[in-house]
Amino acid sequence: MSETARFVVIAEFRLKEGQQAAFLGHAHEDARASLANEPGCHQFDVLTTPDDDCLVVLHEAYTDRAAFDTHTEMPHYAPFKDATGPMLAAPPVVRFFDIT
């Protein structure tokens, strides 16, 4: 992880059955666009577990909270949020951490 990354976001998504493949397509595109177009985004991992195909976790590292806030205003963010919303079985659980 970059030494300039000081802010981490962990977002856990509980999916409806059978939605993982479609969700992952959108998540990987959001990750790709974030890393390519946001200087404040230093890492964006899409995580799955073989034990639960209805769980996807996003691990994102940003320069600071402002860089994450900018992420939520980027042109690629709204399509991700809009497309994946109907795939969710519950609202995402999002936690914020400072790297100390």
Salt bridges, closest charged atoms under 4 A:
GLU12 OE2 - ARG95 NH2 2.79
GLU29 OE2 - ARG32 NH2 2.63
ASP30 OD2 - HIS71 NE2 3.90
ASP30 OD1 - HIS76 NE2 3.80
GLU38 OE2 - HIS71 ND1 2.95
GLU38 OE2 - HIS76 NE2 2.74
ASP45 OD2 - HIS59 ND1 2.99
ASP52 OD2 - ARG14 NH1 2.67
GLU60 OE1 - HIS71 NE2 3.75
ASP69 OD1 - ARG65 NE 2.99
